[in-house]
Amino acid sequence: MKDKYGNKLTIKEFFKRWGDGINGITPIQKLKTQLIGTRITLIGLFLGLAVSIYGWNKLWWVGIILTGAILTTGVQYLGFKQQYIQLKNLENAEEVSLYELFGDINEKEVNQNGKI
């Protein structure tokens, strides 16, 4: 096993680097991965539903199960999408001035003391 620079890696080194990478993932990266995985799952569920509709005489019960799974996974996808949008908005938010946060206070006093 080799790393991206061509150096040999032992199994122990590989799992250490892999663990460090997993621990270093940001919430936005995690949500992006969950969104992609959920999309793939939904595609598979819809394809399965299409097959079960095609063979409805024998597979009607599979269609019922897949419909429930599609609804559940769809709601999960919407939740992930909302979280992703909120985190993106938070990440892109501009700094808020002290006046917007606290109203009419003396900014020199806050900056000198570090407290309100």
N, C-alpha and C positions, 0 to 999 in steps of 0.2 A: 504494500500500500504506500502511495506517495502523496505528498501535499501538492499544492498548486505550483510550488517552486521546484518540484522534482526531488525533494528530499524524502528519504525513506521514513515511514512512520511505523511505530509499533502499534499494536492494538490498544495498549494502555494510553499512548499519546493521542491516538485517534479519538478515543472516547472522552479523554480530558478536553481536547479542543472542541469536540462536538458539544459536550456539556456546557462549556464556556459560551459557545455560540448560542445555545438554547437559552441560557440564563441572561444573555445580553439582548434578547429580543425586546423591542419596544411594544407598548400596547397597540399602536397603530399598525405595526407589522403583523402582530398576532391577529387583529381584526381583519386585515386584508387577506391573510391566509385563510381565515375562517369563511370569509365571503366567497373566495374562489372555490374552496371545498364544498360549500353549501350549494353553489351554482352547479357544480359537477354532479352532486347528489340529486338535485332537482331534475337535471337533464336525464339521469338514469331512471328516476322514478317516472317521469313522463314517458320515456321509451318503454318502460315496463307496463305502464298503463295502456299504451297503444297496442302492445302485443296482447295484453289480456282482453282488450276490447275486440281485437281481431278474432281471438278464439273464445268469445264470450260464453258459448255453450258449456265449455269445460272449465274456463278460468274466471268465471264471474266473481268468485270469492277473492281471487287475487286482486281484481280491480277494486273491490271495496277496501281491501287493506291498503293498496297503493294510494287510493284517494285520501284516506286518513293520513298516510305518511306524507303525501304532498302538502296537505293543509298544515300539518305540524311543522314540516321543514320550511314551508313558505313563511310562516309566522317567525320562525327562528331566523330566517334570512332577513326579514324586515327589521328585527331587533338588532342584528349585527350591523345592518346598513345604517340605522339610526345612531348607534354608538359610534360608528366610523365617521359619520358626518359631524357629530358633536365633537369628537376628538380633533378632527381636521379643523373645525371652526376655532376650537380652543388653541390649537397650535398656530393658527394664522391670525389670532387676535392681536391687535396692536396694543401697545402699552397704554394703560389708562392714566390720565393725568391725576394728580392728587386732588385737584378741584372737582373732577368728576366723581371721585370716590367719596370725598369727605365734605364737599361743599365749600363754603367760604371760611377757610382757615388760613393761617399764616404759614406759607410754604417754607419760609426761612426757618421758622421755629421747628418745623418737622424735620427739615434737613439737618439742622444743627444737633438736635437732641436724638434723632432717630426714633422718636416716639411722638405720639399725638398728644 
